[in-house]
Amino acid sequence: MSLSAGCLQLEHRRTEFTSSGIRNLYFDTHAVVCLLEENGFTTQQAEIIVSALVKIMETNMNIVYKDMVTKVQQEITLQQIMSKIANVKKDMIILEKSEFSALRAENEKIELELHQLKQQVMDEMIKVRTDTKLDFNLEKSRVKELYTLNERKLLELRTEIMELHAQQDRALTQTDRKIETEVAGLKTMLESHKLDTIKYLAGKLSGV
């Protein structure tokens, strides 16, 4: 009986909270009380816990709804904004009639000056490009002349090297011939000395 009375009392509180008119809280206090009682809590303890949870959730929802606006407030704000936009449009039309003409003339003047400045820059760029191209062609011609001169010098140097190699080969050939001639002469002299020695030895042996 105590359990049923406690559940009915919390159910009545849940009904009062959810039927407050403005906001609904989908929170079944009756089920939570019954669950707490099934897990060893007394009816009074379960009701206190659920009441605390309900108060916490009410406080959180009050904080959330505090920064929210209703549809009526949103429509009023929208109407105010649209009214201000209409006023701004009127001011813009008046400003266009009075000051926009002067601003447009000033803008046209600035555009003309910018066009002239752009033309001057383009002319200067063309001039610089022409001068650069001329300098490039001159430098290219100078490089070609230097290349041709270096090629000529390289050819002359190569010819001189070949001539030096030829002279060196001729000198080596002459040296080889001289060496061969000297060697042949030495061989002939050596043979003559051998023959004289043999004759000398033969004479000595004959005299004995």
FENLIN-V708380 format. One record per residue. N is the residue number from 1. RES is the residue in one letter. SS is DSSP state (h for helix, s for strand, l for the rest). NEAR is the number of other ideal C-beta (glycine too) atoms within 12 Angstrom. Layout:
BEGIN
n | res | ss | near
N | RES | SS | NEAR
N | RES | SS | NEAR
END
This chain:
BEGIN
n | res | ss | near
1 | M | l | 8
2 | S | h | 15
3 | L | h | 21
4 | S | h | 15
5 | A | h | 16
6 | G | h | 30
7 | C | h | 28
8 | L | h | 20
9 | Q | h | 23
10 | L | h | 35
11 | E | h | 23
12 | H | h | 18
13 | R | h | 29
14 | R | h | 29
15 | T | h | 18
16 | E | h | 16
17 | F | h | 28
18 | T | h | 23
19 | S | l | 13
20 | S | l | 17
21 | G | l | 8
22 | I | l | 14
23 | R | l | 20
24 | N | l | 15
25 | L | l | 27
26 | Y | l | 12
27 | F | l | 26
28 | D | l | 21
29 | T | h | 35
30 | H | h | 28
31 | A | h | 18
32 | V | h | 29
33 | V | h | 38
34 | C | h | 23
35 | L | h | 19
36 | L | h | 28
37 | E | h | 26
38 | E | h | 15
39 | N | l | 13
40 | G | l | 10
41 | F | l | 20
42 | T | l | 17
43 | T | h | 25
44 | Q | h | 19
45 | Q | h | 17
46 | A | h | 30
47 | E | h | 32
48 | I | h | 21
49 | I | h | 24
50 | V | h | 34
51 | S | h | 25
52 | A | h | 17
53 | L | h | 26
54 | V | h | 28
55 | K | h | 19
56 | I | h | 16
57 | M | h | 24
58 | E | h | 23
59 | T | h | 15
60 | N | h | 16
61 | M | h | 23
62 | N | h | 17
63 | I | h | 12
64 | V | h | 13
65 | Y | h | 17
66 | K | h | 11
67 | D | l | 8
68 | M | l | 14
69 | V | l | 13
70 | T | l | 12
71 | K | h | 10
72 | V | h | 10
73 | Q | h | 12
74 | Q | h | 13
75 | E | h | 13
76 | I | h | 14
77 | T | h | 15
78 | L | h | 15
79 | Q | h | 14
80 | Q | h | 14
81 | I | h | 14
82 | M | h | 14
83 | S | h | 14
84 | K | h | 14
85 | I | h | 14
86 | A | h | 14
87 | N | h | 14
88 | V | h | 14
89 | K | h | 14
90 | K | h | 14
91 | D | h | 16
92 | M | h | 15
93 | I | h | 14
94 | I | h | 13
95 | L | h | 15
96 | E | h | 15
97 | K | h | 14
98 | S | h | 13
99 | E | h | 15
100 | F | h | 16
101 | S | h | 13
102 | A | h | 14
103 | L | h | 15
104 | R | h | 15
105 | A | h | 13
106 | E | h | 14
107 | N | h | 14
108 | E | h | 14
109 | K | h | 14
110 | I | h | 14
111 | E | h | 14
112 | L | h | 14
113 | E | h | 14
114 | L | h | 14
115 | H | h | 14
116 | Q | h | 14
117 | L | h | 14
118 | K | h | 14
119 | Q | h | 14
120 | Q | h | 14
121 | V | h | 14
122 | M | h | 14
123 | D | h | 14
124 | E | h | 14
125 | M | h | 14
126 | I | h | 14
127 | K | h | 14
128 | V | h | 14
129 | R | h | 14
130 | T | h | 14
131 | D | h | 14
132 | T | h | 14
133 | K | h | 14
134 | L | h | 14
135 | D | h | 14
136 | F | h | 14
137 | N | h | 14
138 | L | h | 14
139 | E | h | 14
140 | K | h | 14
141 | S | h | 14
142 | R | h | 14
143 | V | h | 14
144 | K | h | 14
145 | E | h | 14
146 | L | h | 14
147 | Y | h | 14
148 | T | h | 14
149 | L | h | 14
150 | N | h | 14
151 | E | h | 14
152 | R | h | 14
153 | K | h | 14
154 | L | h | 14
155 | L | h | 14
156 | E | h | 14
157 | L | h | 14
158 | R | h | 14
159 | T | h | 14
160 | E | h | 14
161 | I | h | 14
162 | M | h | 14
163 | E | h | 14
164 | L | h | 14
165 | H | h | 14
166 | A | h | 14
167 | Q | h | 14
168 | Q | h | 14
169 | D | h | 14
170 | R | h | 14
171 | A | h | 14
172 | L | h | 14
173 | T | h | 14
174 | Q | h | 14
175 | T | h | 14
176 | D | h | 14
177 | R | h | 14
178 | K | h | 14
179 | I | h | 14
180 | E | h | 14
181 | T | h | 14
182 | E | h | 14
183 | V | h | 14
184 | A | h | 14
185 | G | h | 14
186 | L | h | 14
187 | K | h | 14
188 | T | h | 14
189 | M | h | 14
190 | L | h | 14
191 | E | h | 14
192 | S | h | 14
193 | H | h | 14
194 | K | h | 14
195 | L | h | 14
196 | D | h | 14
197 | T | h | 14
198 | I | h | 14
199 | K | h | 14
200 | Y | h | 14
201 | L | h | 14
202 | A | h | 13
203 | G | h | 12
204 | K | h | 11
205 | L | h | 10
206 | S | h | 9
207 | G | h | 8
208 | V | l | 7
END
